[in-house]
Amino acid sequence: APTGPALDPASPIPGPASMVGVPYAQRDTVRIGIIGLGNRGASMASGWAAPPGARIDAVCDIRADRATKVADAMEEEGHDRPREFGGEDTSFQDMLDEVELDLVYIATPWEFHYAHGKASLLAGANVAVELPIATEVDEMWDLVATVEKTQNHLFLAENCCYGRNELAMARASHAGLFGDVTRGAGAYLHDLRGLMFDENYYTDHWRRTWHTTHNRSFYAMHGLGPIANAMDINRGDRITTIRATATAPRALADYRERFMPKDHPSWADTYVKGDLITCLHDTDKGRVIRTEHDVSSPRPYSRINSLAGTRGLMEDYVPVGDSGARVYVEPDHADDVWRSFDAFRDEFDHWLWQDVGEDAENNGGHGGIDYLMQWRTVQAIRLGLVPDIDVYDSATWCAPVPLSEESIDQGGAVLTMPDFTRGKWTTLRQGIDSERKEMP
Ligand SMILES: NC(=O)c1ccc[n+]([C@@H]2O[C@H](COP(=O)([O-])OP(=O)(O)OC[C@H]3O[C@@H](n4cnc5c(N)ncnc54)[C@H](O)[C@@H]3O)[C@@H](O)[C@H]2O)c1
């Protein structure tokens, strides 16, 4: 039976008014502020300024020169110069106090997401937070409560949910291609050793430091989000449990031994995060989801992205066809031979890729998924739509970060996942598999 502190599915901080299915307050112009202008925040700025009706009014980094650099770049691209904030670890609050914003995008290191997200909500803005929205379950509950109190939305900027295969998978799942969906798997498997040991890439090597303090699945949301969308999690089904295992932490120390000079600061580190962390989740409808997180081992990139049911399955990240995914679905496939997912990706192509895909590929990183997320967020605010991803989805996808560690600490114990919707998950409703809309 499930044990542990996550057992009580009732909210410890009951919010007054659920934001399930509640649209954004409509705005013709979306005034955007950015907190954190390192690798990610600086590279996302152009994309936030590009959709029709969007405008970056303020940028902030504790390192003031980074705010100046992004403001310069915005001007060079022909936009009005955003106001600059920086120099102090509290400069973000000055920005929130002085500039009226409709959307704040947060791309600081993980340990600051909760504080920056909460302050932005309280300042009256909607908020897009990089992965994860917070690092502890009580913080996630507090963000849910703050969203409900302020009636502003906060969501996980989960760009991988906008992948072409991921969106086609969700649509194929909803159309019944896999029959009754019974299981799915997703992951973040990315060899980040070079970047984590580079003293100039992650500011103050914050990402490597997390591997010295916590044995948890830091970033499986890239894989879990798309599977949750395909399974209508919080929209008819719910993730009920988590159990986690970790392999020994070997790969970072091995890399350091082979490649780091003896005076490198990493020699002060002791790594505690297991190389591969695997989580298993049950859902209310009897499905099973597996997620994996490994950023320390040599391997090609993968988010696994696999879904299966009573009529067949698909598996992504295989060298088959243009889509790089394979499929086997009855009644057509019954001969033990995989087929390419290409034809199904065309059949179930999401309207966002058809209407905005070309712009997205020309406008930003990760093959277009970043810009699709940005364009769609601006569109949803300008039309006053219900967000594709809400705070309940975001908290559900991020709760495994701390809960994986709790489960591992208890020898792989089965823990209950919190129901952030407080019972409102039972009704089927639209998510990222949305209706086509024109940008106003
Ligand atoms: N979704 C994706 O595909 C994706 C890709 C890359 C990074 N990320 C996420 O983006 C975030 C940032 O990662 P990064 O690689 O840009 O790291 P980074 O170290 O390059 O940038 C972090 C920035 O935050 C600033 N900062 C720290 N404290 C601050 C404060 N109190 N106020 C204002 N600024 C502050 C730092 O000065 C730095 O410029 C992380 O959460 C990371 O996981 C997401």
The ligand as an ORCA input file, in Angstrom:
! r2SCAN-3c Opt
* xyz 0 1
  N      12.944     24.052    -21.827
  C      14.148     23.971    -22.345
  O      14.342     23.450    -23.441
  C      15.316     24.549    -21.596
  C      16.564     24.650    -22.206
  C      17.615     25.207    -21.474
  C      17.410     25.630    -20.171
  N      16.193     25.525    -19.606
  C      15.944     25.996    -18.228
  O      16.171     27.395    -18.181
  C      16.634     27.768    -16.884
  C      17.930     28.572    -17.001
  O      18.947     27.754    -17.572
  P      20.228     28.399    -18.289
  O      20.906     27.315    -19.019
  O      19.826     29.611    -19.020
  O      21.108     28.806    -17.019
  P      22.101     30.063    -16.933
  O      22.961     29.821    -15.758
  O      22.759     30.272    -18.262
  O      21.128     31.308    -16.692
  C      20.519     31.592    -15.469
  C      20.467     33.111    -15.330
  O      19.679     33.463    -14.181
  C      20.307     34.596    -13.576
  N      19.850     34.752    -12.184
  C      20.169     34.024    -11.087
  N      19.536     34.506    -10.003
  C      18.795     35.579    -10.415
  C      17.935     36.508     -9.750
  N      17.679     36.452     -8.428
  N      17.343     37.470    -10.502
  C      17.582     37.577    -11.817
  N      18.393     36.714    -12.483
  C      19.000     35.743    -11.794
  C      21.790     34.311    -13.724
  O      22.582     35.474    -13.582
  C      21.841     33.740    -15.142
  O      22.050     34.746    -16.114
  C      16.760     26.469    -16.113
  O      15.597     26.248    -15.394
  C      16.909     25.437    -17.188
  O      16.528     24.165    -16.747
  C      15.142     24.997    -20.306
*
